[in-house]
Amino acid sequence: MAKGDHNRWVTVGAHLYYWMGAAYYAYHWLIIAGGLGILATALGTYFLSWTGLWWAVGALSVVTLGAGLLVYFYNWRARYRNINAGLKIMVSHSVYTIMASGHYQYWRELTVVAATDGVDHFTHLFNWTGQGNILPSAPNGFHPELSDDPLSAKRRLRIYFDRPRRKGERFVVQYQMDMTDTGARARPFLRTTMHEKARRIVSEVRFEGTDCPERYTRSIFMSDVAEIPVHEEVITVNRGETSLAWEVKKPRLDYSYRISW
């Protein structure tokens, strides 16, 4: 089982694409420029008696710094008020099984720690490209509830725990979805996106009743809607293996990790 690599760009086009996307983090430059402008104005006024124009530069720097901090605050609030803000994800292990006659199964186990008192559920947002019934289930007295997500075009699977959890309590969340693709539309990939910080994610694709491919592709995307990867590698499957696997330690927040075949 190989480990993830974040460091290689696949194409010049992808490089340019994500440099343009870096505008999303422009608040970093606002904070740096504003801070340096204030520092330069303060030092120049004290040691060189700068006046006039430099006071205007100082005022502009204060506005720039304030704008950067404001954008940072909104981004911080959006990031930490995520769908599972009450949980710390330690390990995520997903298994996607392809069976004969259009049957699929998705199984997942998470080791989590309650970040707040009273947290009582885990939410999984997903898109499945197949067309047909999805039957969720969960052991240990947990209760699954499948619905359309009201804030996006995704499906929402909410796993209610057997009881509200105490802050600092460590426990395991398990669930699975049995799916039937009556329209034969399921595309050959498994994509995992972590909207919460996690120590490790493991993704597996198993083949039962169908042949395991000779090779597969691991791709890393900067978001769950991005289509151009920042890293991609082709893996050759060893003789006799019946599954594809990928372990990523310390996955990046909001990055998407895809196995395709």
N, C-alpha and C positions, 0 to 999 in steps of 0.2 A: 504494500500500500504506500504509494508515494505521497509526498507532502507538497502543499501549494507553493507556488512561486509567484510573487507579485512584480517582479523586476523587469520583465522583458516585454517590449512593445512589439506587436505583430506586424503592423504596417505603418508607413508614413502617414497614410490617411487617418488611421486611428489616433496617431500622435497629434496631428493637427486638430482632429475632432475634439479631443479631450483638453487640448490647450484652450480652445474656444469655450469649452464647458467650465474651465477654471474661473470664468467670470463669476460663477456662483460663489466663489470664495474671495470676492473682491474686498470684503470687509477686512481681511488680513492686511491688505495694502493700505486701506483707509486708516487703520489703527497705527500701522508703522509710519506712514507719511505724516499723520497728525502728530504722533508722539515726537518724531524727529524735528518737525517744524516748531513745535513748542519748545523743545530743548534748545534748538539753534537760536530762536528768538530770545530766550531767557539768557543764554550765555552771551550772545551778542550785545544785548542791552546792558548787562552787568559789566562786561569787560571792555566793550568797544563803544558803548554809548550809542548804539543804533536807535534810530527813531523813525518816525514817518512810515515809510513803506514797510519796514520790518514789523511794526505794530500791526499793520494790515495782514502781513504774512502770519503773525501770531494768532490773530483773530480767526483767519481762515483755517489754520491748523487746529484750533479748538473745535471749530465746526466739523472738520474732517474726522477728528478723533471721536467726537460725539456720534457722528453718523456711523462710523465703523463699530463702535460699541453697541449702538442700538440694533444694527443688523445682527451682530454676534449674539445679542440677547435673544432675539427672536428665533435664530437658528438653534441656539442652545435649548430654548423652551420646546421647540418642535421636536428636537432629537430626543429629549429625555421625558417627554410626555407621549411616548409611543404607545402602541397597542398593548404592550406587556410591561409597562413601566414599573409594575409592582413586583417583577421577578428579575433575578439575575440568572442568566443562562450560563451554566458551566460547560456542558457538553450536549451537542445535538447529534443524534445518529438516525439517519433516514435510509430506508430500504424500499426501493421501487421494484416490484416483481412483475415481469411480463409473462403471461401465461397464454395458453392456446385459446382460440376461438374468441379473441377480443376481450379477455378478462385481464384485469390489472389489480394490483394491490399496493397500497402505499402504507408503510408502517413507520412510526417514528417514536423514539424514546429520548427524552430530555432530562438531564439532571439539572435541577434548578434550586435556587435559594430565594426565599421570600424577602423582598427588599423593604416591604412595609407590612404592618399588621393588617389582617383582614382580607388579604388577596385571596380570591376564590375561583379564578379561572385563568386559562391560557388561551390566546387567540392565534389562529393560523389563517392567514390570507393566502389564497393560491388561485392559480389559473390552470385548469386541465384542458388540454386541447381535444380530448376525446368527447364523444357525444353519447350520453346514456346515463344510467342511474349511478349514483354514488351513495354507498351505505356506510356511514361512520360507526365506529364502536370504540369502547374504551374499557379496560379492566379496573379492578380495585375500587369499585363504587363510583368512579368518575362518570360524568354524564356528557356525551357529545351532542352538540346542536349545530346543524348545518343550515346556512341561509345565504342569501345574497348580501354582499357588503354594501351598506347604504352610502358609503363615501367613495366607492370605486366600482369598476366593472368586474371585480374579482368575487370569488366565493369566500365565505367566512365560516370557518369551523371553530367553534368555541367549546373548549373542554372545561366543564365545571368540576371542581374538586369535591371530594367527599365531605370536606369541611373547610372553613376559612383557616388560612395558615398564619402562624406567628412570624414576626420579623426575625430573620436569621435561621428559620427552619429550612432544612435541606430535604428534598424529596424528589421522587421520580414521576414524570408525566409520560404516560404511554397512550397511544391511540393508533388506529388504523382506518383506512378507507378502502372498501372493496368496490371496484369500478367496472362497469361493462360498457365497452365502446361499440354501440350498435351501429354507428355511422362510419366505423373504420377511419376515424380522423385523428387518432392520437399520434402525435409527432414523437420521434425517437429521441427524447432528451429528458433529463432530470435536472431541474434548476433550483438551487437553494439560495435564498437571500436572508441575511441576518439583519433585522432592524434593531436588534439589541446586541450589546457587547457579549461575546462568547469566548471561552478559552479554546474550544476545539469543535469542529464540525466534521462529521464523517458521512459521506454519501455513497450508497451502493446501488447498483442496478443488477438484478438477478434475472436469469432466464430459465423458465420451466416450461418444457414442451416446445421450446423454440431454440434455434441455434444461437450460441453466443458469438458476437462478431469477432473478427480477427484483430480489429483495432478500434479505438475510440478517441474522442477529442475532449480535452479539458479546456474550458474557456473561463476567463474572469472578466466580469463587466463591472463598471462603476455604479450601476444601479439596476433595479429589476426590470426597467423598461428599455435599457440600452441594448442596441443590436450590434454594435461594433466592439469587439473585445479589446482589452488592454493587454491581455496575455492569452496565448493559445499554444497548446502542444498536443501532438498525436502520440498515443500510447499503444504499443503492440501488446496484445493479450497473450499470455503464456499458454502453451498447449495444455489442455485439460481443464483450464479454468472456466467456470460457468457464471462468473459475475465480474462487473466492473466496479472499481472502488477508488475513492479519493478522500484523503484526510488533509484537512487544512487547520493548522494551529494559528490561533489568534486571528481569525478572519476579520477583515476590515468592515467597519460599520456601514451598512447599506450596500455593500458590494454583493454581487451576484455570482455564484459559482455553478457552472453548468457542465454536466456530462452529456455528450451527444454521441450517437453511433449510427 
